Amino acid sequence: MNYTELPNSSQIKPTKVSSLTYYSEGPVIDSSGDLYISHGDSISKLIEERTLIPWTTTTAPNGHKILPNGNHLVCDGKHSAVLLINQNGKIIGKAASGSYKDLEITSPNDLCLHPNGGFYFTDSLPKVGVVYYVSQAKTIHVLARNLDVPNGIALSENCRQLFVSESYTNRILLFEIDEKGMASSAPKVFSNLPRNQKKGKDAANMPDGIALDADGRLWVAHYGMHAIQVLSPEGELLVTYDTGIRCTSNICFGGKNLTTAFVTGGEGEPTPGALIRLDVGVPGLSVLR
């Protein structure tokens, strides 16, 4: 396979798109190329990569994806639900909430779509975190439980591999997925990430949001590391890009040919926040496929 060459770390400099009052999360691109980001109790829309305008208000929006019909799915921890929001920003229901067997959906954090109409999401709890799959028929399934803060989540292009960042263990897990969207075995460790040698408030090394590029490499927002870590399809660290954001929370690809990495986060939680861009020139995998 001929991979798009990654620029080296010295070639990529973070460019601030916007300063925000609140720490930011959940970046996603729509079919028109506009970017949405979560911050505080709000979701804002970036028009033509320049102007940030209010889109809607929930309570604690986080991970965000857009369905083929134009409706939005948004993880909201204070609602303890994955919210369903229409194209005009109105909450029209809950796509996942409540209890499942002995589990209670508590802190939905991030999600990704399956082309079959289902979706996956993480419930980010220490020691007892869960990865769920919601089928097109709205049936809830548990793919894994007792994880230590499952966080970012991404599905491979062929829909046979599901990647999940487990924040408190500083690693990426890999699920093998069958033709129905279910896990065919227990998750395995895909990659153990570098550890921060600093102490105090700068010591965090938790992987947060993740995104795949068109060549199957995994881009990891490494919270507390000021960095995006890029992993090979085999889980090896290829390059580290400085984001200029101490608490780097999430990443998505946008811009022309999806070759710009948009990164969210901030200097701390809950304030202040920022949106930055990395002009990496590497095409990302569309999350609207």
VOLO-531771 format. One line per 5 residues: number of its first residue (from 1); their letters; for each residue z, y, x of N, C-alpha, C, CB. Coordinates in steps of 0.001 Angstrom, whole numbers, padded with zeros to 6 digits. Glycine has a CB too. Layout:
BEGIN
NUM = A = Z:Y:X:Z:Y:X:Z:Y:X:Z:Y:X | ... .
This chain:
BEGIN
1 = MNYTE = 000000:-001198:000840:000000:000000:000000:000000:001241:000870:001215:000010:-000948 | -000834:002220:000525:-000880:003474:001260:000054:004485:000597:-002328:004022:001327 | 001136:004802:001288:002118:005719:000754:001757:007165:001084:003497:005382:001294 | 002093:008079:000174:002019:009501:000491:003063:009795:001559:002243:010389:-000783 | 002652:010427:002630:003574:010672:003734:004651:011660:003336:002822:011184:004955 .
6 = LPNSS = 005881:011346:003691:006998:012250:003433:007060:013322:004516:008330:011470:003364 | 007258:014585:004139:007471:015612:005166:008808:015369:005851:007426:017040:004549 | 008923:015773:007110:010211:015606:007766:011186:016665:007261:010059:015689:009302 | 012446:016478:007544:013486:017331:006964:013355:018785:007386:014848:016818:007352 | 012860:019038:008588:012740:020421:009071:011622:021194:008369:012494:020426:010571 .
11 = QIKPT = 010705:020485:007727:009587:021131:007043:009944:021628:005644:008432:020174:006952 | 011049:021144:005076:011393:021449:003697:012614:022371:003651:011661:020152:002907 | 012418:023542:003058:013493:024505:002894:013733:024752:001413:013167:025823:003622 | 014993:024723:000974:015278:024961:-000430:014982:026403:-000832:016724:024624:-000731 | 014380:026573:-001999:014099:027897:-002561:014871:028028:-003863:012561:028114:-002794 .
16 = KVSSL = 015687:029063:-003979:016471:029239:-005204:015584:029795:-006301:017680:030173:-004962 | 015537:029075:-007424:014781:029515:-008597:015642:030406:-009471:014272:028309:-009403 | 016919:030021:-009619:017815:030787:-010478:019264:030540:-010099:017586:030432:-011947 | 020064:031609:-010154:021514:031487:-010051:022072:031399:-011468:022141:032694:-009261 | 023084:030565:-011669:023625:030323:-012998:025135:030516:-012997:023266:028912:-013480 .
21 = TYYSE = 025652:030918:-014135:027097:031072:-014253:027797:029741:-014122:027460:031722:-015575 | 027180:028691:-014708:027791:027378:-014709:026968:026374:-013907:027970:026890:-016131 | 027698:025426:-013329:027123:024249:-012667:026049:023640:-013571:028232:023192:-012336 | 024954:023186:-012961:023815:022713:-013765:023550:021233:-013546:022559:023514:-013431 | 022889:020645:-014542:022618:019197:-014570:021347:018932:-015370:023823:018412:-015184 .
26 = GPVID = 021004:017640:-015484:020016:017154:-016430:018642:017782:-016415:020541:017303:-017726 | 017978:017974:-015257:016640:018566:-015279:015607:017586:-015821:016240:019025:-013879 | 014683:018084:-016631:013600:017247:-017155:012394:018128:-017443:014047:016481:-018441 | 011192:017585:-017225:009939:018301:-017456:009309:017803:-018750:008960:018118:-016261 | 008800:018735:-019579:008096:018306:-020786:006597:018174:-020533:008350:019292:-021928 .
31 = SSGDL = 005841:017814:-021564:004410:017554:-021390:003623:018806:-021052:003844:016930:-022637 | 004205:019987:-021276:003550:021250:-020918:003909:021714:-019517:003918:022326:-021914 | 004810:020997:-018875:005230:021367:-017523:006428:022281:-017479:004111:022015:-016814 | 007018:022587:-018644:008218:023421:-018668:009445:022574:-018356:008376:024117:-020041 | 010394:023186:-017679:011597:022504:-017217:012792:022869:-018098:011887:022859:-015747 .
36 = YISHG = 013600:021877:-018428:014854:022100:-019142:015999:021724:-018217:014912:021278:-020471 | 017093:022512:-018243:018283:022167:-017475:019527:022398:-018326:018354:022992:-016168 | 020542:021576:-018080:021832:021709:-018751:022766:022527:-017866:022448:020312:-019069 | 023535:023436:-018499:024549:024189:-017759:025591:024711:-018736:023907:025361:-016960 | 026868:024451:-018420:027927:024817:-019347:027765:024082:-020659:027938:026320:-019584 .
41 = DSISK = 027731:024835:-021775:027502:024223:-023088:026071:024419:-023561:028465:024801:-024115 | 025180:024785:-022652:023827:025188:-023032:022747:024382:-022334:023628:026642:-022738 | 021564:024406:-022932:020348:023927:-022286:019367:025082:-022280:019752:022665:-023014 | 018812:025369:-021106:017833:026444:-020963:016486:025873:-020559:018307:027482:-019929 | 015451:026653:-020826:014072:026244:-020566:013457:027199:-019549:013234:026219:-021882 .
46 = LIEER = 012854:026642:-018518:012202:027440:-017483:010709:027496:-017785:012465:026847:-016059 | 010202:028687:-018028:008805:028896:-018376:008000:029231:-017129:008667:030013:-019424 | 006931:028464:-016898:006012:028712:-015783:006744:028823:-014445:005216:029985:-016038 | 007840:028063:-014322:008612:027986:-013081:009192:029333:-012656:007743:027442:-011973 | 009352:030277:-013616:009847:031606:-013255:010969:032099:-014152:008724:032590:-013290 .
51 = TLIPW = 010789:031998:-015463:011697:032649:-016398:012544:031631:-017145:010917:033502:-017385 | 013854:031756:-017019:014784:030859:-017683:015241:031485:-018999:015996:030547:-016771 | 015011:030773:-020113:015377:031291:-021429:016274:030282:-022153:014107:031597:-022272 | 017180:030748:-023038:018024:029826:-023795:017173:028938:-024700:019058:030603:-024630 | 017563:027657:-024807:016867:026740:-025705:017783:026228:-026810:016298:025568:-024920 .
56 = TTTTA = 018975:025729:-026432:019933:025294:-027450:021330:025246:-026848:019540:023910:-028026 | 022318:025078:-027724:023724:024938:-027324:024281:023663:-027939:024570:026181:-027764 | 024981:022852:-027130:025701:021693:-027669:027181:021872:-027304:025119:020319:-027098 | 027778:020949:-026587:029141:021158:-026093:029227:020915:-024593:030120:020241:-026828 | 028688:019785:-024133:028700:019469:-022698:027446:018680:-022354:029982:018666:-022305 .
61 = PNGHK = 026254:019294:-022457:025013:018569:-022194:024907:018142:-020739:023816:019423:-022567 | 024291:016983:-020533:024130:016458:-019181:022732:015883:-019054:025208:015382:-018855 | 022597:014551:-018846:021282:013938:-018698:020399:014155:-019914:021428:012467:-018438 | 019079:014216:-019685:018164:014712:-020719:016800:014065:-020511:018053:016275:-020679 | 016222:013530:-021569:014850:013019:-021528:014145:013404:-022825:014828:011466:-021321 .
66 = ILPNG = 012808:013411:-022794:012008:013844:-023936:011162:012672:-024422:011108:015061:-023562 | 011277:012369:-025702:010572:011242:-026308:009100:011576:-026540:011238:010847:-027631 | 008261:010565:-026683:006831:010810:-026917:006548:011673:-028148:006114:009496:-027063 | 007409:011627:-029170:007190:012445:-030373:007684:013875:-030224:007872:011809:-031556 | 008201:014221:-029032:008643:015586:-028774:010121:015822:-028982:007895:016508:-029630 .
71 = NHLVC = 010825:014879:-029615:012271:015015:-029739:012943:014759:-028395:012817:014048:-030805 | 014164:015249:-028274:014902:015170:-027020:016128:014277:-027170:015318:016568:-026555 | 016448:013521:-026130:017702:012783:-026033:018558:013459:-024966:017455:011268:-025693 | 019798:013793:-025319:020684:014498:-024397:022053:013830:-024391:020808:015991:-024784 | 022505:013444:-023210:023864:012916:-023069:024858:014068:-023179:024037:012162:-021711 .
76 = DGKHS = 025903:013882:-023976:026911:014927:-024152:028291:014273:-024159:026666:015737:-025473 | 029066:014530:-023103:030363:013888:-022954:031382:014313:-023990:030900:014165:-021607 | 031347:015564:-024409:032321:016019:-025404:031997:015488:-026790:032374:017539:-025434 | 030735:015243:-027063:030353:014583:-028311:030545:013066:-028215:028891:014910:-028658 | 030749:012550:-026979:030799:011099:-026733:029574:010425:-027332:032092:010482:-027325 .
81 = AVLLI = 028405:011010:-027068:027184:010529:-027718:025955:010908:-026917:027074:011085:-029135 | 024879:010167:-027178:023538:010600:-026798:022972:011287:-028038:022617:009381:-026304 | 022780:012589:-027930:022332:013379:-029068:020823:013314:-029219:022782:014825:-028921 | 020360:013385:-030450:018943:013507:-030767:018700:014945:-031212:018503:012476:-031875 | 017812:015636:-030523:017559:017060:-030762:016065:017257:-030971:018078:017940:-029574 .
86 = NQNGK = 015698:018043:-031972:014266:018230:-032231:013654:019254:-031285:014041:018664:-033678 | 012368:019480:-031419:011633:020349:-030493:012096:021794:-030547:010158:020289:-030792 | 012764:022173:-031631:013255:023543:-031781:014701:023705:-031319:013136:023976:-033224 | 015292:022642:-030779:016650:022722:-030253:017735:022434:-031270:016875:024061:-029683 | 017385:021912:-032441:018377:021605:-033471:018839:020159:-033338:017800:021860:-034880 .
91 = IIGKA = 020166:019956:-033327:020707:018599:-033293:020439:017934:-034638:022237:018606:-032969 | 019734:016796:-034595:019359:016127:-035842:019997:014745:-035980:017851:016001:-035926 | 020810:014362:-035014:021486:013075:-035124:022037:012614:-033790:020544:012033:-035676 | 022500:011361:-033773:023009:010726:-032570:022244:009433:-032348:024534:010462:-032672 | 021671:009291:-031158:020911:008086:-030827:021817:006962:-030340:019864:008399:-029768 .
96 = ASGSY = 023021:007308:-029881:024012:006312:-029456:025382:006958:-029482:023690:005751:-028031 | 026329:006301:-030143:027706:006798:-030212:028584:005722:-030833:027790:008124:-031033 | 029894:005967:-030821:030818:005056:-031476:031176:003847:-030635:030241:004603:-032764 | 031429:002730:-031289:031904:001541:-030594:030861:000434:-030608:033197:001046:-031220 | 030978:-000429:-029607:030151:-001637:-029533:031059:-002766:-029086:028925:-001459:-028549 .
101 = KDLEI = 031330:-003703:-030009:032269:-004802:-029738:033599:-004217:-029275:031696:-005787:-028663 | 034037:-004517:-028051:035328:-004010:-027585:035211:-002710:-026811:036001:-005039:-026726 | 034024:-002131:-026766:033785:-000927:-025980:033626:000304:-026873:032545:-001105:-025111 | 034041:001435:-026344:033857:002709:-027034:032991:003596:-026145:035239:003396:-027360 | 031892:004100:-026689:031046:005022:-025933:031811:006327:-025767:029666:005259:-026648 .
106 = TSPND = 032073:006706:-024524:032999:007800:-024240:032362:008977:-023524:034129:007293:-023424 | 031684:008699:-022406:031191:009783:-021540:029749:009547:-021111:032082:009922:-020300 | 028797:009555:-022055:027394:009406:-021659:027007:010458:-020623:026473:009510:-022887 | 026374:010015:-019551:026100:010906:-018427:024620:011129:-018191:026721:010360:-017182 | 023857:010042:-018072:022428:010175:-017780:021686:009041:-018462:022159:010168:-016244 .
111 = LCLHP = 020352:009216:-018587:019561:008218:-019305:018139:008186:-018796:019570:008498:-020799 | 017425:007126:-019140:015997:007032:-018858:015339:006242:-019982:015734:006362:-017469 | 014043:006454:-020151:013296:005861:-021252:012557:004604:-020804:012311:006873:-021827 | 012414:003654:-021729:011530:002504:-021536:010288:002750:-022392:012245:001137:-021922 | 009084:002478:-021893:007868:002704:-022690:007820:001910:-023993:006664:002361:-021870 .
116 = NGGFY = 008675:000896:-024132:008678:000109:-025364:009417:000810:-026514:009311:-001246:-025102 | 009937:002010:-026255:010648:002766:-027279:012153:002716:-027162:010261:002277:-028608 | 012669:001916:-026246:014101:001868:-026014:014517:002851:-024928:014527:000460:-025636 | 015816:002916:-024662:016298:003753:-023554:017589:003167:-022992:016525:005220:-024021 | 017868:003535:-021741:019071:003134:-021032:019952:004361:-020827:018723:002463:-019674 .
121 = FTDSL = 021282:004173:-020837:022149:005290:-020467:023426:004772:-019814:022487:006149:-021703 | 024028:005645:-019031:025271:005323:-018339:026444:005978:-019056:025213:005779:-016865 | 027551:005247:-019133:028808:005782:-019638:029727:005880:-018431:029430:004879:-020792 | 029932:007101:-017950:030508:007321:-016620:032030:007383:-016647:029960:008602:-016024 | 032622:006218:-016509:034072:006111:-016460:034495:005431:-015166:034606:005336:-017681 .
126 = PKVGV = 035619:005863:-014563:036116:005173:-013376:036538:003744:-013707:037292:005943:-012767 | 036102:002815:-012900:036481:001389:-012957:035936:000641:-014168:037973:001270:-012952 | 035764:001317:-015303:035332:000626:-016528:034038:001229:-017087:036441:000690:-017594 | 033212:001787:-016212:031941:002361:-016644:030964:001295:-017112:031323:003163:-015519 | 030016:001731:-017952:029103:000791:-018601:027663:001303:-018489:029495:000585:-020092 .
131 = VYYVS = 026725:000364:-018366:025302:000664:-018514:024835:000014:-019811:024462:000151:-017277 | 024275:000837:-020694:023809:000368:-022001:022286:000413:-022079:024424:001217:-023130 | 021753:-000466:-022913:020351:-000414:-023306:020291:-000342:-024831:019558:-001654:-022762 | 019564:000646:-025341:019364:000797:-026779:017908:000470:-027064:019739:002247:-027275 | 017659:-000580:-027819:016297:-001020:-028084:015598:-000109:-029086:016300:-002450:-028597 .
136 = QAKTI = 014302:-000289:-029215:013542:000487:-030194:014090:000271:-031609:012051:000104:-030138 | 014651:-000908:-031862:015242:-001216:-033168:016655:-000650:-033309:015270:-002723:-033385 | 017103:000149:-032304:018416:000800:-032299:019569:-000170:-032050:018635:001507:-033611 | 019258:-001355:-031563:020297:-002320:-031219:020860:-001998:-029839:019742:-003765:-031258 | 022179:-001967:-029731:022834:-001645:-028463:023146:-002931:-027694:024132:-000830:-028709 .
141 = HVLAR = 022842:-002916:-026401:023137:-004038:-025509:023883:-003506:-024286:021826:-004785:-025084 | 024771:-004305:-023736:025472:-003960:-022503:024807:-004677:-021340:026980:-004328:-022590 | 024313:-003909:-020369:023701:-004503:-019185:024730:-004785:-018104:022617:-003593:-018641 | 025747:-003919:-018014:026813:-004120:-017031:028032:-003328:-017461:026356:-003698:-015606 | 029189:-003820:-017090:030440:-003127:-017404:031356:-003182:-016192:031134:-003754:-018646 .
146 = NLDVP = 032469:-002459:-016245:033456:-002397:-015162:032860:-001849:-013870:034040:-003778:-014908 | 031925:-000914:-014023:031393:-000201:-012869:032253:001040:-012601:029902:000194:-013100 | 032185:001533:-011364:033027:002669:-010975:032218:003964:-011024:033617:002454:-009556 | 032155:004542:-012197:031402:005750:-012529:029892:005563:-012323:031900:006919:-011683 | 029258:004760:-013174:027790:004708:-013159:027248:006063:-013573:027249:003589:-014102 .
151 = NGIAL = 026192:006517:-012936:025774:007909:-013103:024270:008002:-013324:026179:008743:-011880 | 023494:008420:-012306:022049:008544:-012463:021393:007206:-012732:021440:009172:-011233 | 020232:007246:-013429:019569:006008:-013821:018063:006243:-013882:020104:005500:-015187 | 017277:005279:-013402:015819:005423:-013372:015166:004050:-013466:015360:006156:-012084 | 014042:003980:-014177:013296:002744:-014379:012017:002780:-013566:012982:002526:-015872 .
156 = SENCR = 011696:001666:-012911:010497:001593:-012087:009232:001680:-012938:010495:000302:-011272 | 008111:001954:-012289:006846:002136:-013000:006436:000875:-013763:005745:002530:-012019 | 006700:-000291:-013182:006331:-001541:-013861:007408:-002021:-014835:006058:-002626:-012833 | 008478:-001223:-014982:009566:-001497:-015943:010344:-002763:-015629:009003:-001603:-017337 | 010289:-003237:-014402:010984:-004467:-014042:012201:-004237:-013150:010033:-005396:-013355 .
161 = QLFVS = 012433:-002995:-012750:013604:-002682:-011940:014280:-001423:-012493:013210:-002488:-010444 | 015576:-001511:-012658:016377:-000385:-013130:017380:-000025:-012041:017103:-000723:-014479 | 017357:001228:-011621:018243:001714:-010568:019369:002538:-011191:017456:002558:-009526 | 020591:002327:-010708:021751:003058:-011203:022602:003496:-010020:022580:002191:-012189 | 022950:004773:-009972:023879:005226:-008935:025309:004986:-009412:023651:006734:-008595 .
166 = ESYTN = 026101:004343:-008565:027516:004112:-008850:028300:005079:-007967:027936:002600:-008586 | 028736:006178:-008567:029209:007315:-007788:030407:007005:-006898:029561:008427:-008706 | 031433:006366:-007452:032668:006219:-006704:032603:005152:-005616:033777:005901:-007640 | 031552:004354:-005606:031372:003388:-004513:030295:003847:-003531:031008:002007:-005077 | 029683:004998:-003806:028675:005584:-002924:027503:004632:-002671:029312:005977:-001600 .
171 = RILLF = 027010:004047:-003765:025909:003100:-003599:024964:003148:-004806:026457:001670:-003406 | 023800:002530:-004609:022804:002382:-005672:022726:000914:-006047:021404:002923:-005228 | 022794:000649:-007347:022672:-000714:-007857:021268:-000937:-008402:023729:-000990:-008951 | 020833:-002189:-008385:019511:-002570:-008882:019646:-003695:-009897:018587:-002999:-007719 | 019050:-003475:-011071:018977:-004494:-012111:017536:-004997:-012209:019468:-003931:-013484 .
176 = EIDEK = 017347:-006303:-012257:016038:-006863:-012568:015908:-006908:-014092:015855:-008295:-011930 | 014785:-006405:-014604:014592:-006219:-016042:013481:-007147:-016542:014250:-004737:-016364 | 013713:-007804:-017693:012702:-008702:-018243:011743:-007952:-019166:013369:-009855:-018999 | 010817:-008683:-019784:009776:-008055:-020587:010312:-007418:-021865:008726:-009069:-020936 | 011538:-007762:-022249:012150:-007171:-023444:013019:-005953:-023121:012987:-008213:-024161 .
181 = GMASS = 013113:-005623:-021827:013926:-004485:-021418:015353:-004832:-021056:013939:-003482:-022492 | 015704:-006115:-021108:017058:-006555:-020820:017212:-006948:-019351:017433:-007726:-021721 | 018439:-006871:-018850:018718:-007317:-017487:018650:-008831:-017426:020101:-006816:-017009 | 017930:-009355:-016437:017775:-010803:-016313:018833:-011430:-015410:016398:-011128:-015780 | 019648:-010578:-014761:020732:-011080:-013915:021715:-009944:-013673:020184:-011648:-012560 .
186 = APKVF = 022815:-010258:-013017:023795:-009234:-012671:023192:-008258:-011661:025084:-009878:-012103 | 023665:-007009:-011648:023117:-006050:-010683:023469:-006430:-009256:023627:-004646:-010982 | 022588:-006046:-008349:022864:-006231:-006925:022853:-004876:-006244:021827:-007188:-006267 | 023404:-004835:-005050:023434:-003577:-004295:022071:-003336:-003682:024532:-003603:-003193 | 021459:-002204:-004061:020164:-001813:-003524:020329:-001043:-002221:019395:-000974:-004541 .
191 = SNLPR = 021333:-000164:-002176:021541:000625:-000964:022962:001168:-000924:020526:001779:-000886 | 023598:001055:000238:024845:001759:000514:024488:003049:001234:025834:000880:001366 | 024922:004176:000695:024479:005474:001187:025343:005984:002338:024484:006480:000059 | 024816:006949:003106:025612:007535:004190:026898:008159:003644:024788:008596:004951 | 027923:008174:004469:029204:008748:004068:029436:010073:004761:030348:007786:004377 .
196 = NQKKG = 030019:010990:004031:030354:012308:004550:031595:012200:005431:030583:013319:003394 | 031513:012708:006648:032629:012622:007576:033572:013822:007473:032110:012501:008987 | 033209:014800:006626:034063:015977:006470:035286:015635:005631:033279:017137:005826 | 036260:016545:005639:037478:016353:004875:037632:017457:003835:038695:016317:005804 | 038576:017257:002942:038843:018276:001929:037778:018338:000862:038974:019617:002572 .
201 = KDAAN = 037516:019544:000377:036618:019712:-000763:035172:019342:-000431:036676:021142:-001255 | 034814:019293:000849:033453:018962:001240:033277:017477:001549:033054:019782:002440 | 034261:016656:001202:034224:015252:001608:033488:014336:000630:035617:014755:001785 | 033133:014836:-000533:032519:013958:-001545:031201:013381:-001052:032291:014725:-002854 | 030991:012068:-001302:029717:011451:-000965:029148:010696:-002145:029875:010521:000219 .
206 = MPDGI = 029291:011208:-003331:028934:010448:-004530:027474:010631:-004923:029823:010856:-005683 | 026695:009540:-005045:025347:009667:-005588:025416:010040:-007061:024553:008358:-005398 | 024543:010952:-007456:024526:011444:-008833:023166:011117:-009439:024815:012984:-008896 | 022387:012120:-009854:021098:011862:-010480:020079:011286:-009511:020561:013127:-011080 | 019116:010529:-010058:018096:009891:-009232:016725:010024:-009891:018438:008407:-008996 .
211 = ALDAD = 015684:009940:-009078:014303:009966:-009590:013419:009177:-008646:013775:011432:-009742 | 012387:008563:-009208:011425:007800:-008416:010173:008619:-008171:011068:006483:-009116 | 009569:008432:-006999:008261:009039:-006788:007171:008023:-007117:008116:009548:-005330 | 005922:008446:-007032:004803:007593:-007447:004611:006384:-006539:003529:008400:-007481 | 005239:006402:-005357:005149:005282:-004427:006360:004366:-004500:004987:005793:-003021 .
216 = GRLWV = 007224:004568:-005468:008370:003694:-005650:009571:004017:-004785:007965:002317:-005393 | 009541:005152:-004089:010712:005568:-003316:011719:006233:-004245:010308:006531:-002166 | 012995:006044:-003959:014053:006574:-004812:014655:007816:-004170:015144:005509:-005064 | 014703:008911:-004931:015255:010183:-004489:016623:010353:-005141:014302:011376:-004843 | 017642:010496:-004311:019024:010482:-004773:019676:011836:-004531:019820:009372:-004071 .
221 = AHYGM = 020169:012449:-005609:020984:013661:-005464:022370:013231:-005006:021057:014481:-006811 | 022732:013633:-003790:023969:013141:-003176:025024:014242:-003260:023731:012704:-001686 | 025824:014158:-004304:026850:015154:-004619:027818:015304:-003449:027617:014760:-005903 | 028065:016531:-003040:028987:016792:-001947:028361:016717:-000579:030105:015846:-002010 | 027092:016309:-000508:026411:016147:000773:025336:017213:001009:025787:014768:000849 .
226 = HAIQV = 025198:018170:000076:024160:019207:000197:022772:018585:000297:024425:020096:001428 | 022543:017429:-000292:021357:016681:000117:020697:015878:-000984:021710:015771:001211 | 019385:015657:-000747:018625:014616:-001420:018347:013537:-000379:017289:015179:-002055 | 018745:012305:-000685:018461:011172:000188:017263:010422:-000385:019707:010231:000327 | 016265:010152:000434:015083:009427:-000023:015127:008006:000547:013769:010165:000405 .
231 = LSPEG = 015082:007024:-000369:015176:005623:000009:013831:004928:-000170:016256:004915:-000816 | 013536:003997:000706:012318:003201:000600:012432:002239:-000581:012053:002426:001914 | 011316:001614:-001005:011396:000599:-002067:012279:-000591:-001698:010009:000103:-002403 | 012650:-000691:-000425:013550:-001761:000025:014990:-001267:000177:013059:-002339:001355 | 015231:000020:-000112:016581:000556:-000056:016988:001166:001261:017520:-000492:-000383 .
236 = ELLVT = 016036:001352:002193:016353:001952:003494:016234:003466:003422:015424:001398:004593 | 017161:004160:004077:017125:005616:004109:015964:006087:004974:018458:006186:004635 | 015068:006899:004378:013884:007388:005082:014053:008808:005600:012685:007325:004173 | 014629:009685:004785:014759:011083:005172:015815:011733:004284:013393:011831:005062 | 016442:012776:004820:017433:013563:004090:016956:015002:004024:018835:013472:004761 .
241 = YDTGI = 016934:015566:002801:016536:016964:002623:017739:017802:002205:015405:017084:001574 | 017952:018888:002927:019021:019831:002583:018645:020560:001297:019270:020851:003744 | 019582:020641:000351:019317:021333:-000913:019880:022743:-000950:019885:020543:-002057 | 020793:023054:-000034:021451:024359:-000095:022485:024427:-001206:020425:025452:-000288 | 022752:023305:-001882:023739:023254:-002967:024838:022274:-002552:023073:022820:-004338 .
246 = RCTSN = 026069:022757:-002465:027162:021890:-002011:027330:020685:-002937:028479:022683:-001935 | 027359:020933:-004243:027487:019842:-005212:026120:019597:-005838:028559:020173:-006311 | 025321:018760:-005210:023956:018480:-005660:024009:017429:-006753:023055:018006:-004479 | 023579:017802:-007978:023849:016944:-009122:022674:016090:-009588:024302:017776:-010244 | 021439:016609:-009538:020352:015854:-010147:019011:016358:-009639:020415:015950:-011678 .
251 = ICFGG = 017955:015599:-009953:016622:015901:-009445:015572:015422:-010436:016399:015251:-008064 | 014488:016178:-010559:013301:015691:-011264:012070:016295:-010601:013353:016052:-012791 | 010924:015672:-010837:009670:016154:-010276:008911:016955:-011325:008811:014979:-009762 | 008336:018066:-010896:007544:018906:-011787:006513:019676:-010991:008441:019870:-012576 | 006036:020792:-011562:005015:021579:-010899:003662:020897:-010916:005421:021862:-009488 .
256 = KNLTT = 002719:021453:-010193:001373:020920:-010135:001381:019507:-009565:000473:021829:-009299 | 000813:018572:-010305:000731:017160:-009895:002104:016541:-009617:-000139:017035:-008653 | 003137:017138:-010198:004510:016636:-010050:004940:016562:-008589:004635:015258:-010689 | 004511:017517:-007778:004809:017472:-006349:005934:018422:-005925:003569:017795:-005573 | 006630:019007:-006892:007789:019847:-006603:009043:019137:-007093:007649:021249:-007268 .
261 = AFVTG = 010061:019070:-006253:011346:018506:-006663:012253:019646:-007105:012004:017684:-005505 | 012664:019600:-008374:013623:020576:-008896:015008:019946:-008834:013263:021016:-010365 | 015967:020695:-008280:017301:020160:-008017:018346:021056:-008673:017561:020042:-006490 | 019310:020411:-009349:020385:021144:-010011:021705:020925:-009281:020510:020713:-011483 | 022707:021723:-009674:024045:021582:-009123:024736:022925:-009032:023992:020927:-007753 .
266 = GEGEP = 025559:023099:-008007:026279:024350:-007828:027274:024244:-006700:026984:024749:-009105 | 028063:025288:-006557:029075:025308:-005505:030351:024601:-005925:029389:026731:-005112 | 030448:024250:-007196:031608:023536:-007712:031485:023395:-009203:032909:024252:-007345 | 032452:022726:-009795:032470:022581:-011248:033736:023236:-011788:032397:021077:-011667 | 033642:024116:-012771:032446:024360:-013586:031536:025490:-013105:032864:024655:-014967 .
271 = TPGAL = 031960:026256:-012096:031144:027400:-011678:031124:027506:-010160:031678:028709:-012297 | 030151:028268:-009601:028899:028703:-010221:027837:027615:-010089:028403:030019:-009582 | 026654:027864:-010677:025580:026876:-010619:024307:027448:-010043:025308:026323:-011989 | 023317:026571:-009876:022034:027004:-009325:020950:025997:-009673:022127:027186:-007796 | 019729:026487:-009661:018531:025645:-009746:017687:025968:-008539:017730:025877:-011087 .
276 = IRLDV = 017317:024955:-007782:016487:025191:-006603:015261:024289:-006656:017292:024943:-005300 | 014299:024591:-005817:013099:023771:-005720:012862:023389:-004270:011874:024512:-006295 | 012318:022195:-004111:011872:021718:-002809:010391:021404:-002942:012695:020458:-002328 | 009565:022114:-002206:008113:021890:-002277:007738:020752:-001340:007322:023187:-001908 | 007948:019538:-001817:007810:018353:-000959:006389:017843:-000845:008676:017254:-001474 .
281 = GVPGL = 005515:018201:-001812:004128:017760:-001760:003932:016278:-002002:003553:018110:-000452 | 004967:015633:-002544:004934:014197:-002826:004988:014007:-004341:006122:013446:-002118 | 004020:013320:-004952:004024:013180:-006404:005157:012292:-006905:002703:012624:-006868 | 005834:012793:-007934:006874:012014:-008568:006305:011106:-009647:007927:012927:-009154 | 007118:010154:-010071:006759:009281:-011185:007074:010011:-012483:007519:007916:-011109 .
286 = SVLR = 006096:010118:-013368:006316:010822:-014626:007350:010087:-015470:004996:010969:-015403 | 008287:010846:-016048:009274:010244:-016945:008804:010314:-018385:010631:010938:-016800 | 007582:010816:-018605:007014:010914:-019957:006022:009796:-020240:006330:012262:-020145 | 005866:008866:-019280:004863:007814:-019429:005169:006909:-020622:004779:006981:-018153 .
